[in-house]
Amino acid sequence: MKYTIKHCEEEDSEYIADRYDEDASLIMPPDPSGTDEKYIFKIEDDKGNIVGGCILEIDSWMVANITTLWVDEYCRGRGLGTALIKRAEHIAREKLCSIAVLGTYDFQARSFYEKRGYTVCGVVKNLPRGHETYPMAKHLENPLFGNEFQDAAGEETYVISLGSEEDEEEIGNRLCEYDQSIVSYEHEPGIHTYKVVDEEGNIVAGSLISIDGWNCMQIEFLWVEETLRGQGIGSELLRTIEYEAREHGRYIAIVGVNEWQATFFIRYGYKISAIIMDCPKGYSWLLLEKAFL
């Protein structure tokens, strides 16, 4: 049977993502009480301006992912970042997460996280160009924390409150502004999805990739229908993705996978950059990379 690789429509992307999650759940069953949740935390000044924020995502495997942590330049060194990360960890523990994970660049906050118990689990060199990326993790065995703190001068008390989607966008944009002040973006970030269809138009495989502003390609996932594995469909899909990446000047690809998925990518030249043990509990998570240029 012949198969064709195409770019996806939105509904196709949702279908492929659902199938990928279903397959993962069969091998690595999610916690019965676990659900995908997102928390947006913010700290405002007395004029209502956001001066710090944190985004926490908890998946159904009870892994807490701190995707964003930002503090306004003029408020740094006063404990806002510490308060935000403690609040995120507080929620993670309440939800019975055993591990918190995050990523940071060499020009961001590695030492800040290390002082608060996070461990560097590997490194991706030259991401972005001339810099390094550090996946970090912390096992959550410590007591719970509250949601208020007093700054070093003892003059003010800030309260952390839940934010909206608009607040999430502002916090993310402010962090991006800081990142770009260090390393300018080469282009606007983007999302691309691929599907493989058979002669009858049925989707039998697919992949989601994201391109950051520094021209790095991240493979969010790659899925092939179980009954069709071993026939080269996944290999051809990966080759197509990488070919387009090179054509558009992407200089590196990264992919985060669970332990049973790593062999496929290693076979095609990806190398292990980081390993996080017990993520989720009982399993290992690996970050793989492949340089194109």
Backbone as CSV, one residue per row, in Angstrom:
resi,resn,N_x,N_y,N_z,CA_x,CA_y,CA_z,C_x,C_y,C_z
1,MET,0.843,-1.200,0.000,0.000,0.000,0.000,0.877,1.249,0.000
2,LYS,0.463,2.267,-0.725,1.212,3.515,-0.791,0.750,4.468,0.307
3,TYR,1.693,5.245,0.823,1.394,6.226,1.859,1.910,7.589,1.413
4,THR,1.204,8.634,1.839,1.549,9.998,1.459,1.721,10.849,2.709
5,ILE,2.783,11.653,2.735,3.032,12.553,3.862,2.524,13.943,3.498
6,LYS,1.686,14.507,4.365,1.088,15.821,4.125,1.175,16.666,5.393
7,HIS,0.980,17.973,5.226,0.813,18.846,6.378,-0.631,18.730,6.868
8,CYS,-0.820,18.875,8.164,-2.115,18.595,8.793,-3.057,19.787,8.811
9,GLU,-4.338,19.460,8.850,-5.363,20.409,9.266,-5.460,20.338,10.800
10,GLU,-6.120,21.326,11.414,-6.170,21.391,12.868,-6.791,20.134,13.479
11,GLU,-7.911,19.660,12.899,-8.576,18.484,13.466,-7.699,17.245,13.344
12,ASP,-6.877,17.171,12.282,-5.955,16.049,12.137,-4.919,16.058,13.260
13,SER,-4.427,17.235,13.604,-3.428,17.357,14.655,-3.970,16.850,15.979
14,GLU,-5.211,17.185,16.288,-5.820,16.735,17.539,-5.967,15.220,17.559
15,TYR,-6.350,14.649,16.426,-6.506,13.200,16.331,-5.161,12.497,16.576
16,ILE,-4.108,12.993,15.937,-2.786,12.378,16.075,-2.280,12.502,17.508
17,ALA,-2.467,13.671,18.125,-2.030,13.869,19.508,-2.763,12.920,20.450
18,ASP,-4.057,12.731,20.226,-4.836,11.816,21.071,-4.338,10.381,20.933
19,ARG,-4.037,9.973,19.719,-3.546,8.609,19.491,-2.175,8.412,20.139
20,TYR,-1.345,9.429,20.064,-0.027,9.357,20.699,-0.179,9.178,22.215
21,ASP,-1.061,9.955,22.822,-1.294,9.856,24.265,-1.871,8.501,24.645
22,GLU,-2.755,7.975,23.817,-3.337,6.664,24.094,-2.259,5.582,24.119
23,ASP,-1.364,5.625,23.152,-0.280,4.643,23.095,0.623,4.755,24.315
24,ALA,0.951,5.976,24.702,1.810,6.181,25.872,1.148,5.641,27.136
25,SER,-0.174,5.813,27.227,-0.904,5.360,28.411,-0.902,3.843,28.544
26,LEU,-0.822,3.129,27.424,-0.793,1.669,27.476,0.518,1.159,28.059
27,ILE,1.603,1.851,27.759,2.919,1.442,28.253,3.191,2.020,29.629
28,MET,2.822,3.252,29.830,3.086,3.990,31.059,1.752,4.512,31.599
29,PRO,0.995,3.670,32.308,-0.349,4.063,32.742,-0.322,5.323,33.604
30,PRO,-1.169,6.305,33.296,-1.225,7.519,34.120,-1.809,7.228,35.487
31,ASP,-1.575,8.115,36.418,-2.141,7.969,37.753,-3.662,8.065,37.653
32,PRO,-4.396,7.167,38.320,-5.868,7.195,38.237,-6.484,8.522,38.647
33,SER,-5.825,9.230,39.554,-6.356,10.514,40.022,-5.744,11.695,39.273
34,GLY,-4.842,11.423,38.332,-4.145,12.506,37.643,-4.922,13.080,36.473
35,THR,-4.840,14.382,36.299,-5.439,15.069,35.153,-4.478,16.160,34.681
36,ASP,-4.592,16.523,33.412,-3.776,17.613,32.887,-4.312,18.940,33.426
37,GLU,-3.458,19.689,34.109,-3.864,20.962,34.712,-2.799,22.018,34.463
38,LYS,-3.240,23.262,34.384,-2.322,24.387,34.224,-2.642,25.446,35.269
39,TYR,-1.589,26.006,35.870,-1.743,27.067,36.865,-0.903,28.265,36.438
40,ILE,-1.514,29.429,36.480,-0.844,30.684,36.134,-0.770,31.523,37.404
41,PHE,0.433,31.749,37.889,0.630,32.541,39.106,1.219,33.899,38.739
42,LYS,0.781,34.931,39.450,1.312,36.269,39.167,1.459,37.055,40.463
43,ILE,2.391,37.985,40.434,2.562,38.958,41.505,2.407,40.339,40.887
44,GLU,1.576,41.176,41.476,1.314,42.520,40.960,1.819,43.566,41.932
45,ASP,2.190,44.731,41.393,2.552,45.841,42.272,1.286,46.574,42.699
46,ASP,1.431,47.677,43.418,0.255,48.374,43.947,-0.558,49.084,42.875
47,LYS,-0.035,49.099,41.624,-0.787,49.685,40.519,-1.442,48.622,39.639
48,GLY,-1.295,47.359,40.034,-1.899,46.281,39.267,-1.056,45.774,38.121
49,ASN,0.192,46.240,38.036,1.087,45.750,36.990,1.710,44.423,37.416
50,ILE,1.798,43.479,36.492,2.434,42.206,36.789,3.942,42.402,36.824
51,VAL,4.555,42.030,37.952,6.005,42.187,38.104,6.699,40.831,38.230
52,GLY,5.931,39.759,38.228,6.507,38.424,38.271,5.434,37.395,37.974
53,GLY,5.840,36.283,37.377,4.853,35.256,37.060,5.487,33.895,36.851
54,CYS,4.656,32.878,36.954,5.118,31.500,36.820,3.993,30.670,36.202
55,ILE,4.350,29.787,35.273,3.382,28.886,34.662,3.753,27.457,35.053
56,LEU,2.795,26.759,35.643,2.988,25.372,36.069,2.010,24.481,35.322
57,GLU,2.520,23.413,34.707,1.667,22.433,34.042,1.887,21.067,34.685
58,ILE,0.800,20.425,35.081,0.853,19.095,35.687,0.154,18.122,34.752
59,ASP,0.835,17.029,34.392,0.215,16.074,33.480,-0.412,14.917,34.253
60,SER,-1.066,14.025,33.539,-1.792,12.940,34.191,-0.860,11.871,34.752
61,TRP,0.455,11.999,34.482,1.445,11.108,35.092,2.047,11.736,36.340
62,MET,1.449,12.840,36.780,1.851,13.523,38.008,3.279,14.086,37.947
63,VAL,3.640,14.588,36.786,4.900,15.321,36.617,4.578,16.805,36.572
64,ALA,5.236,17.586,37.402,5.039,19.031,37.450,6.086,19.710,36.582
65,ASN,5.644,20.426,35.565,6.555,21.093,34.632,6.426,22.602,34.810
66,ILE,7.477,23.227,35.300,7.503,24.685,35.431,7.986,25.233,34.094
67,THR,7.051,25.611,33.254,7.389,25.993,31.879,7.919,27.416,31.785
68,THR,7.506,28.284,32.708,7.898,29.702,32.645,8.061,30.251,34.049
69,LEU,9.119,30.997,34.278,9.302,31.761,35.519,9.981,33.067,35.136
70,TRP,9.307,34.176,35.438,9.842,35.486,35.046,9.601,36.487,36.166
71,VAL,10.608,37.363,36.388,10.493,38.475,37.336,10.996,39.726,36.634
72,ASP,10.257,40.812,36.760,10.647,42.078,36.157,12.054,42.465,36.620
73,GLU,12.837,42.983,35.676,14.239,43.322,35.950,14.388,44.202,37.185
74,TYR,13.458,45.134,37.391,13.586,46.096,38.485,13.144,45.524,39.831
75,CYS,12.639,44.294,39.818,12.177,43.665,41.066,13.005,42.447,41.444
76,ARG,14.068,42.184,40.699,14.878,41.004,40.984,15.710,41.204,42.249
77,GLY,16.034,40.081,42.902,16.815,40.142,44.127,15.992,40.428,45.359
78,ARG,14.668,40.422,45.242,13.799,40.729,46.380,12.948,39.532,46.800
79,GLY,13.190,38.368,46.201,12.488,37.171,46.646,11.261,36.793,45.857
80,LEU,10.926,37.535,44.805,9.728,37.212,44.035,9.861,35.845,43.363
81,GLY,11.026,35.596,42.746,11.222,34.324,42.076,11.125,33.158,43.041
82,THR,11.725,33.323,44.226,11.655,32.271,45.241,10.219,32.003,45.652
83,ALA,9.457,33.075,45.858,8.061,32.909,46.261,7.247,32.190,45.190
84,LEU,7.480,32.533,43.936,6.723,31.927,42.844,7.034,30.439,42.717
85,ILE,8.308,30.087,42.809,8.643,28.676,42.649,8.176,27.862,43.850
86,LYS,8.192,28.455,45.024,7.650,27.756,46.193,6.149,27.527,46.040
87,ARG,5.478,28.522,45.490,4.027,28.376,45.280,3.744,27.264,44.273
88,ALA,4.520,27.210,43.202,4.338,26.148,42.207,4.593,24.783,42.831
89,GLU,5.650,24.676,43.629,5.956,23.404,44.275,4.883,23.030,45.296
90,HIS,4.327,24.018,45.961,3.235,23.778,46.918,2.061,23.097,46.219
91,ILE,1.661,23.638,45.085,0.552,23.044,44.329,0.933,21.656,43.835
92,ALA,2.167,21.507,43.349,2.613,20.210,42.844,2.550,19.145,43.931
93,ARG,2.953,19.505,45.129,2.879,18.540,46.236,1.434,18.243,46.612
94,GLU,0.606,19.267,46.630,-0.816,19.037,46.915,-1.430,18.054,45.923
95,LYS,-0.975,18.116,44.672,-1.479,17.225,43.615,-0.726,15.891,43.602
96,LEU,0.164,15.691,44.612,0.888,14.435,44.797,1.922,14.168,43.702
97,CYS,2.434,15.230,43.088,3.529,15.069,42.134,4.806,14.709,42.904
98,SER,5.585,13.803,42.356,6.825,13.394,43.009,8.038,14.117,42.450
99,ILE,7.871,14.810,41.310,9.016,15.463,40.669,8.558,16.733,39.972
100,ALA,9.435,17.746,40.001,9.225,18.981,39.240,10.370,19.114,38.252
101,VAL,10.057,19.507,37.013,11.079,19.644,35.982,10.975,21.025,35.342
102,LEU,12.073,21.472,34.767,12.106,22.762,34.080,13.327,22.799,33.180
103,GLY,13.415,23.818,32.364,14.586,24.040,31.518,15.023,25.485,31.619
104,THR,16.328,25.719,31.575,16.831,27.084,31.641,18.067,27.211,30.757
105,TYR,18.366,28.436,30.338,19.551,28.707,29.528,20.681,29.225,30.414
106,ASP,21.891,29.229,29.875,23.028,29.693,30.667,22.928,31.168,31.026
107,PHE,22.111,31.933,30.279,21.951,33.356,30.581,20.693,33.629,31.410
108,GLN,20.040,32.577,31.869,18.847,32.751,32.692,19.147,32.479,34.170
109,ALA,18.711,31.342,34.702,18.681,31.226,36.158,19.150,29.879,36.686
110,ARG,20.181,29.306,36.078,20.641,27.995,36.550,21.010,28.025,38.033
111,SER,21.815,28.988,38.450,22.264,29.036,39.849,21.085,29.265,40.795
112,PHE,20.111,30.061,40.364,18.906,30.299,41.163,18.207,28.980,41.462
113,TYR,18.019,28.151,40.429,17.328,26.874,40.622,18.168,25.906,41.450
114,GLU,19.480,25.898,41.228,20.340,24.991,41.983,20.278,25.310,43.476
115,LYS,20.214,26.587,43.833,20.120,26.974,45.237,18.809,26.504,45.864
116,ARG,17.830,26.229,45.023,16.521,25.803,45.518,16.269,24.308,45.296
117,GLY,17.351,23.576,45.125,17.259,22.126,45.131,17.130,21.445,43.796
118,TYR,17.218,22.193,42.696,17.113,21.585,41.367,18.497,21.127,40.899
119,THR,18.514,20.011,40.180,19.755,19.417,39.696,19.801,19.458,38.175
120,VAL,20.962,19.827,37.641,21.152,19.784,36.194,21.244,18.325,35.758
121,CYS,20.416,17.936,34.789,20.351,16.540,34.353,21.027,16.314,33.006
122,GLY,21.652,17.328,32.470,22.336,17.227,31.174,22.500,18.605,30.574
123,VAL,22.978,18.652,29.349,23.179,19.943,28.687,23.045,19.771,27.186
124,VAL,22.421,20.748,26.536,22.419,20.844,25.081,23.292,22.042,24.739
125,LYS,24.438,21.767,24.137,25.358,22.846,23.791,24.931,23.516,22.499
126,ASN,25.255,24.795,22.406,24.946,25.606,21.220,23.440,25.748,20.994
127,LEU,22.690,25.819,22.082,21.244,26.063,21.994,20.840,27.076,23.059
128,PRO,20.543,28.348,22.614,20.712,28.862,21.255,22.194,29.001,20.891
129,ARG,22.447,29.466,19.671,23.821,29.495,19.173,24.749,30.228,20.161
130,GLY,25.841,29.560,20.527,26.806,30.153,21.435,26.461,30.026,22.895
131,HIS,25.341,29.372,23.198,24.894,29.229,24.582,24.528,27.778,24.880
132,GLU,24.038,27.529,26.082,23.700,26.170,26.495,22.321,26.127,27.147
133,THR,21.672,24.969,27.019,20.368,24.713,27.635,20.524,23.613,28.681
134,TYR,19.893,23.811,29.837,20.004,22.836,30.923,18.626,22.314,31.344
135,PRO,18.329,21.048,31.105,17.146,20.436,31.732,17.462,20.212,33.215
136,MET,16.503,20.515,34.093,16.723,20.401,35.533,15.527,19.705,36.179
137,ALA,15.769,19.104,37.345,14.694,18.384,38.031,14.888,18.457,39.536
138,LYS,13.783,18.307,40.248,13.812,18.294,41.711,12.755,17.324,42.207
139,HIS,13.167,16.390,43.057,12.206,15.478,43.673,11.561,16.176,44.865
140,LEU,10.266,16.063,44.977,9.490,16.889,45.913,9.185,16.128,47.203
141,GLU,10.152,16.129,48.112,9.924,15.450,49.389,9.815,16.417,50.559
142,ASN,10.047,17.716,50.318,10.093,18.689,51.402,8.702,19.141,51.837
143,PRO,8.592,19.784,52.997,7.287,20.255,53.483,6.669,21.278,52.538
144,LEU,5.365,21.477,52.681,4.649,22.457,51.877,5.014,23.870,52.306
145,PHE,4.847,24.817,51.390,5.114,26.218,51.665,3.825,27.016,51.528
146,GLY,3.831,28.225,52.100,2.672,29.100,51.961,2.712,29.879,50.662
147,ASN,1.837,30.900,50.537,1.757,31.643,49.280,2.079,33.119,49.451
148,GLU,2.670,33.496,50.580,3.060,34.876,50.781,4.527,34.935,51.188
149,PHE,5.143,36.075,50.974,6.497,36.261,51.464,6.707,37.747,51.703
150,GLN,7.734,38.050,52.488,8.105,39.446,52.734,9.458,39.682,52.089
151,ASP,9.631,40.834,51.437,10.889,41.053,50.722,12.045,41.282,51.695
152,ALA,13.240,41.322,51.114,14.439,41.370,51.947,14.484,42.606,52.829
153,ALA,13.935,43.698,52.345,13.950,44.939,53.126,12.858,44.966,54.176
154,GLY,11.921,44.038,54.105,10.843,43.981,55.081,9.820,45.081,54.921
155,GLU,9.729,45.711,53.746,8.846,46.848,53.573,7.488,46.475,52.998
156,GLU,7.438,45.413,52.187,6.198,45.078,51.514,5.915,43.592,51.617
157,THR,4.656,43.239,51.520,4.255,41.836,51.436,3.472,41.659,50.149
158,TYR,3.931,40.763,49.283,3.263,40.483,48.023,2.438,39.217,48.158
159,VAL,1.312,39.202,47.508,0.460,38.024,47.488,0.447,37.458,46.073
160,ILE,0.631,36.167,45.973,0.595,35.497,44.678,-0.855,35.114,44.373
161,SER,-1.340,35.516,43.232,-2.716,35.208,42.844,-2.720,34.439,41.525
162,LEU,-3.865,33.815,41.239,-4.014,33.082,39.987,-4.279,34.055,38.847
163,GLY,-3.670,33.788,37.708,-3.830,34.671,36.561,-4.712,34.075,35.486
164,SER,-4.973,34.881,34.461,-5.816,34.493,33.337,-4.947,34.089,32.147
165,GLU,-5.598,33.711,31.046,-4.863,33.404,29.823,-4.133,34.642,29.310
166,GLU,-4.753,35.813,29.502,-4.097,37.058,29.096,-2.837,37.300,29.933
167,ASP,-2.936,36.991,31.220,-1.765,37.128,32.086,-0.667,36.150,31.661
168,GLU,-1.070,34.930,31.313,-0.107,33.935,30.841,0.644,34.449,29.613
169,GLU,-0.098,35.059,28.688,0.526,35.592,27.482,1.504,36.704,27.823
170,GLU,1.114,37.593,28.741,2.002,38.694,29.117,3.267,38.177,29.790
171,ILE,3.124,37.214,30.690,4.289,36.656,31.383,5.230,35.999,30.380
172,GLY,4.665,35.225,29.461,5.482,34.585,28.438,6.182,35.586,27.541
173,ASN,5.465,36.643,27.158,6.048,37.667,26.296,7.183,38.410,26.984
174,ARG,7.005,38.679,28.276,8.047,39.400,29.010,9.319,38.557,29.131
175,LEU,9.145,37.245,29.339,10.309,36.370,29.386,10.991,36.310,28.022
176,CYS,10.203,36.246,26.963,10.771,36.238,25.606,11.526,37.524,25.315
177,GLU,11.004,38.648,25.781,11.685,39.925,25.600,13.063,39.900,26.251
178,TYR,13.122,39.326,27.441,14.415,39.228,28.121,15.363,38.330,27.338
179,ASP,14.864,37.158,26.929,15.705,36.226,26.175,16.263,36.887,24.918
180,GLN,15.394,37.621,24.210,15.821,38.256,22.963,16.784,39.413,23.203
181,SER,16.766,39.975,24.417,17.739,41.023,24.729,19.146,40.441,24.841
182,ILE,19.228,39.114,25.081,20.516,38.432,25.154,20.879,37.825,23.804
183,VAL,19.948,37.086,23.203,20.153,36.429,21.912,18.950,36.742,21.028
184,SER,19.137,37.541,20.016,18.022,37.965,19.164,17.439,36.787,18.392
185,TYR,16.113,36.799,18.250,15.447,35.792,17.432,15.827,35.984,15.959
186,GLU,15.899,34.856,15.243,16.163,34.895,13.811,14.880,35.007,13.006
187,HIS,13.766,34.588,13.602,12.466,34.632,12.929,11.386,34.365,13.977
188,GLU,10.133,34.445,13.577,9.024,34.174,14.489,8.917,32.667,14.750
189,PRO,8.657,32.253,15.989,8.447,30.830,16.281,7.222,30.305,15.527
190,GLY,7.159,28.984,15.356,6.030,28.402,14.638,5.799,26.955,15.013
191,ILE,4.623,26.453,14.634,4.230,25.063,14.861,3.929,24.418,13.514
192,HIS,4.400,23.195,13.299,4.134,22.464,12.069,3.692,21.038,12.414
193,THR,2.684,20.553,11.727,2.222,19.187,11.954,2.203,18.422,10.642
194,TYR,2.491,17.149,10.745,2.548,16.261,9.581,1.635,15.062,9.808
195,LYS,1.091,14.553,8.718,0.313,13.324,8.794,0.713,12.414,7.638
196,VAL,0.580,11.115,7.873,0.790,10.121,6.830,-0.554,9.443,6.583
197,VAL,-1.016,9.442,5.339,-2.318,8.854,5.017,-2.126,7.712,4.029
198,ASP,-3.013,6.711,4.152,-2.968,5.605,3.196,-3.790,5.948,1.958
199,GLU,-3.961,4.992,1.064,-4.662,5.246,-0.199,-6.132,5.582,-0.003
200,GLU,-6.671,5.216,1.155,-8.078,5.504,1.449,-8.246,6.782,2.250
201,GLY,-7.157,7.461,2.521,-7.222,8.726,3.250,-7.174,8.586,4.755
202,ASN,-6.930,7.383,5.265,-6.851,7.173,6.707,-5.499,7.637,7.245
203,ILE,-5.509,8.310,8.375,-4.269,8.752,9.009,-3.637,7.564,9.730
204,VAL,-2.406,7.246,9.368,-1.726,6.102,9.968,-0.473,6.519,10.750
205,ALA,-0.085,7.770,10.656,1.084,8.263,11.385,1.049,9.786,11.380
206,GLY,1.835,10.389,12.258,1.875,11.849,12.291,2.903,12.364,13.276
207,SER,3.180,13.642,13.179,4.165,14.254,14.058,3.847,15.732,14.233
208,LEU,4.195,16.248,15.404,4.074,17.671,15.711,5.454,18.205,16.024
209,ILE,5.840,19.291,15.375,7.122,19.920,15.665,6.907,21.409,15.940
210,SER,7.802,21.973,16.721,7.782,23.415,16.972,9.148,23.986,16.603
211,ILE,9.136,25.182,16.087,10.362,25.881,15.705,10.481,27.113,16.587
212,ASP,11.575,27.230,17.346,11.716,28.412,18.191,12.321,29.560,17.393
213,GLY,12.417,30.709,18.025,12.910,31.893,17.332,14.379,31.842,16.982
214,TRP,15.095,30.862,17.548,16.531,30.736,17.277,16.816,29.659,16.230
215,ASN,15.778,29.168,15.564,15.915,28.196,14.476,16.249,26.786,14.954
216,CYS,15.817,26.464,16.153,15.911,25.094,16.654,14.582,24.392,16.415
217,MET,14.630,23.152,15.929,13.427,22.356,15.734,13.259,21.396,16.903
218,GLN,12.091,21.420,17.533,11.781,20.462,18.588,10.679,19.531,18.104
219,ILE,10.957,18.236,18.098,9.940,17.239,17.753,9.142,16.959,19.010
220,GLU,7.909,17.437,19.046,7.070,17.254,20.236,6.656,15.794,20.374
221,PHE,6.315,15.159,19.264,6.048,13.721,19.274,6.028,13.207,17.840
222,LEU,6.209,11.893,17.702,6.094,11.217,16.420,5.379,9.901,16.683
223,TRP,4.283,9.657,15.957,3.428,8.492,16.216,3.168,7.721,14.927
224,VAL,3.154,6.383,15.035,2.787,5.501,13.935,1.778,4.478,14.452
225,GLU,0.745,4.209,13.676,-0.244,3.193,14.033,0.467,1.884,14.387
226,GLU,0.075,1.303,15.530,0.795,0.144,16.062,0.899,-1.002,15.056
227,THR,-0.169,-1.288,14.329,-0.179,-2.426,13.404,0.709,-2.208,12.188
228,LEU,1.176,-0.969,11.987,1.990,-0.650,10.809,3.444,-0.347,11.151
229,ARG,3.789,-0.530,12.408,5.170,-0.251,12.795,6.114,-1.296,12.225
230,GLY,7.353,-0.890,12.010,8.347,-1.781,11.442,8.345,-1.817,9.930
231,GLN,7.527,-0.977,9.290,7.448,-0.948,7.830,8.146,0.273,7.220
232,GLY,8.812,1.050,8.057,9.554,2.202,7.554,8.756,3.488,7.469
233,ILE,7.502,3.485,7.945,6.670,4.691,7.857,7.232,5.786,8.762
234,GLY,7.567,5.424,9.997,8.126,6.410,10.916,9.458,6.942,10.424
235,SER,10.270,6.072,9.849,11.575,6.488,9.327,11.420,7.501,8.199
236,GLU,10.492,7.228,7.283,10.273,8.143,6.166,9.706,9.475,6.651
237,LEU,8.836,9.426,7.640,8.272,10.657,8.201,9.378,11.491,8.844
238,LEU,10.250,10.850,9.613,11.348,11.570,10.249,12.281,12.171,9.203
239,ARG,12.586,11.425,8.147,13.453,11.948,7.086,12.831,13.170,6.416
240,THR,11.522,13.122,6.210,10.837,14.260,5.592,10.904,15.496,6.482
241,ILE,10.664,15.294,7.772,10.721,16.406,8.728,12.118,17.015,8.747
242,GLU,13.131,16.171,8.795,14.502,16.665,8.848,14.903,17.343,7.536
243,TYR,14.437,16.823,6.409,14.750,17.438,5.117,14.192,18.858,5.064
244,GLU,12.935,19.028,5.471,12.337,20.361,5.463,13.050,21.279,6.451
245,ALA,13.461,20.712,7.578,14.178,21.517,8.569,15.470,22.067,7.982
246,ARG,16.225,21.213,7.313,17.471,21.663,6.703,17.212,22.697,5.605
247,GLU,16.160,22.463,4.817,15.830,23.389,3.735,15.527,24.786,4.267
248,HIS,15.007,24.859,5.487,14.660,26.152,6.084,15.730,26.650,7.052
249,GLY,16.881,26.024,7.034,17.999,26.532,7.816,18.002,26.179,9.282
250,ARG,17.194,25.202,9.695,17.246,24.764,11.098,18.610,24.122,11.336
251,TYR,19.230,24.439,12.462,20.585,23.960,12.669,20.679,22.830,13.686
252,ILE,19.585,22.571,14.409,19.599,21.517,15.416,18.174,21.037,15.648
253,ALA,18.037,19.760,15.991,16.741,19.191,16.360,16.866,18.583,17.749
254,ILE,15.836,18.744,18.572,15.792,18.101,19.877,14.457,17.391,20.023
255,VAL,14.446,16.345,20.828,13.214,15.616,21.096,13.279,15.036,22.504
256,GLY,12.221,15.209,23.276,12.116,14.621,24.604,11.253,13.376,24.525
257,VAL,11.780,12.249,24.994,11.078,10.982,24.858,11.185,10.167,26.141
258,ASN,10.261,9.225,26.295,10.379,8.253,27.371,11.344,7.158,26.945
259,GLU,11.805,6.389,27.900,12.919,5.464,27.672,12.686,4.488,26.520
260,TRP,11.458,4.016,26.335,11.197,3.022,25.289,11.133,3.632,23.884
261,GLN,11.104,4.952,23.806,11.029,5.623,22.510,12.400,6.046,21.985
262,ALA,13.409,6.010,22.843,14.704,6.601,22.495,15.431,5.847,21.380
263,THR,15.302,4.523,21.352,16.066,3.709,20.395,15.814,4.135,18.955
264,PHE,14.549,4.442,18.630,14.200,4.842,17.274,15.013,6.052,16.845
265,PHE,15.065,7.083,17.690,15.763,8.316,17.315,17.279,8.128,17.338
266,ILE,17.783,7.348,18.273,19.225,7.095,18.330,19.690,6.401,17.057
267,ARG,18.845,5.528,16.504,19.165,4.824,15.259,19.398,5.806,14.108
268,TYR,18.768,6.988,14.189,18.888,7.973,13.108,19.768,9.157,13.487
269,GLY,20.707,8.916,14.389,21.750,9.896,14.638,21.523,10.839,15.803
270,TYR,20.459,10.646,16.574,20.231,11.494,17.739,21.071,10.984,18.912
271,LYS,21.613,11.895,19.689,22.419,11.502,20.845,21.762,12.002,22.132
272,ILE,22.030,11.291,23.211,21.430,11.622,24.500,22.130,12.833,25.100
273,SER,21.352,13.868,25.428,21.896,15.075,26.058,21.544,15.159,27.538
274,ALA,20.430,14.525,27.928,19.997,14.600,29.319,19.115,13.401,29.648
275,ILE,19.179,12.968,30.899,18.314,11.910,31.403,17.751,12.350,32.741
276,ILE,16.439,12.282,32.881,15.784,12.558,34.159,15.159,11.258,34.646
277,MET,15.652,10.754,35.763,15.149,9.507,36.330,13.816,9.751,37.053
278,ASP,12.991,8.696,37.102,11.700,8.764,37.790,10.865,9.932,37.305
279,CYS,10.728,10.046,35.982,9.957,11.131,35.371,9.098,10.570,34.236
280,PRO,7.888,10.042,34.587,7.301,9.910,35.917,7.919,8.767,36.708
281,LYS,7.418,8.566,37.911,8.003,7.598,38.824,8.072,6.223,38.183
282,GLY,9.273,5.632,38.231,9.476,4.313,37.668,9.952,4.310,36.229
283,TYR,10.012,5.490,35.603,10.421,5.589,34.204,11.465,6.697,34.052
284,SER,12.206,6.625,32.966,13.187,7.669,32.667,12.726,8.477,31.464
285,TRP,13.048,9.773,31.484,12.782,10.679,30.368,14.128,11.129,29.821
286,LEU,14.253,11.128,28.498,15.517,11.485,27.859,15.325,12.655,26.904
287,LEU,16.309,13.536,26.865,16.360,14.601,25.869,17.445,14.231,24.872
288,LEU,17.053,14.151,23.590,17.966,13.789,22.518,18.187,14.976,21.584
289,GLU,19.345,15.025,20.947,19.639,16.118,20.022,20.356,15.600,18.782
290,LYS,20.196,16.357,17.685,20.892,16.041,16.432,21.218,17.360,15.739
291,ALA,22.496,17.586,15.476,22.921,18.810,14.802,22.834,18.612,13.296
292,PHE,22.346,19.650,12.597,22.216,19.603,11.142,23.362,20.332,10.442
293,LEU,23.866,21.388,11.059,24.890,22.214,10.402,26.182,22.221,11.202
